[in-house]
Amino acid sequence: MKGIVIAGTYSGAGKTTVTLGLMAALTARGYSVAPFKVGPDFIDPGHHKQVTGRASRNLDGWMLSQAYNQKAFARHAAEADFAVVEGVMGLYDGYDGRSEAGSTAQMAKWLGLPVILVVGARAMARSAAALVQGFEGFDDELSFAGVCFNHLGSDRHLSYLKDAMDGHVHMPVLGGLMRDEAIVIPERHLGLVTREDHDLSEENRGRLAALVEKQLDLEALLQGLPDLDLQGNLSTPRIARRRNTVRIGVARDAAFCFYYADNLEMLEAAGAQLVFFSPLTDKRLPEGVDGLYFGGGYPELHAGALAGNRSLRQEIRQLSKMNMPIYGECGGFMYLCREMGDTDGNTFSMTGCLPLATRMLGRLKALGYREVTQSMATVLGPAGQVMRGHEFHYSTTVGEAVDLPGVYRMTDRAGMDKAADGFVVNQTLGSYIHLHFGSCPQAAMHFVNACGRWAAEKKQP
């Protein structure tokens, strides 16, 4: 099999368009494509899945170890003909300006993959050659499969750029994509619009594939890619999957759609049967669930519908009072609180499992990696357990202070203390932090075990 990393010169260079286009073109040719995303992103992986039909896996140089990234990549890439990895930010952008830590470049080297450099060339001419030359020579250990220009105005514009590259850069020019508003995915406050709200229809996927076939030298790219040897990272056997012992309800709809694929897989491996439901439209929870998992998303865009589904809210609150294990993060945490407020002063009733209120702000409240140490036992594990995740939200907790101290002691990626997070009532745990269970695989097992204990106690006379 073969693989490639797609990275931009900066975050807005258009790497997602090129990534989806390449995935669509390869899929249209009949190849199976394993998609990956560098960084703690949920939105791009959703679009990847829509194009390839396969769950996109997150790779991350801070939340996850080098070995975990390499083994996860090998395990899922081995099931396909091609692996396509979309980078994060610009190619060399990482935690700081001193090292490659956390960058797409670091991940490309960990995986042994060449890079397609995407250059947003709107209003650029000969200066593009200096830019590409600088990226090419910045790290001698990185290999490039070629450069792709984006946001081009015409074929003449591309010809001009090709002439500028001649004699100044070694990587081949694969071509460029013309400006086309029809293939642009709109954005909102947390990034691109999710696949739940922006359907990449079969027609649009075909349009993307046709653009790549017409405007990029796909044959030259594929012929130049080396075959990958994944055997070294496939030698470790998979974690043995336990027999299903519990049923966990997972909220999944337009309001709650941010889940790491590995988190769900780890819960299943630990013995959970996952049953998906919609807090927007389902009036009752699925039958026989022993625990609930609420991921992040955009509950603020659906606050009225969530509040209006009173029967489900009441059922969830009653189960929380009955000590059912319930876990919610970010948007899911907001839903587990008493109420949610918007920027216009309107408030909407939520489940009330946690005696907190949240309110949307007109600005970013928090963004960054977090290391969490539990100060007490929760449904995810014992006191002292360390997990890693990411925080990104425009809301905050508001209202009167309550006697509900945070159970997470937190630091950022630099080791600086952050405000306590993580709130527990009964066996309901809510937090703004999106945890990746790959940073602490025991967390999934602890949650499944907690659900199993609750199910057993429920059955006792």
Summary of the structure (lengths in Angstrom):
residues: 461
radius of gyration: 23.0
end to end distance: 56.2
largest distance: 81.5
contacts: 1630
relative contact order: 0.11
helix: 33%
strand: 28%
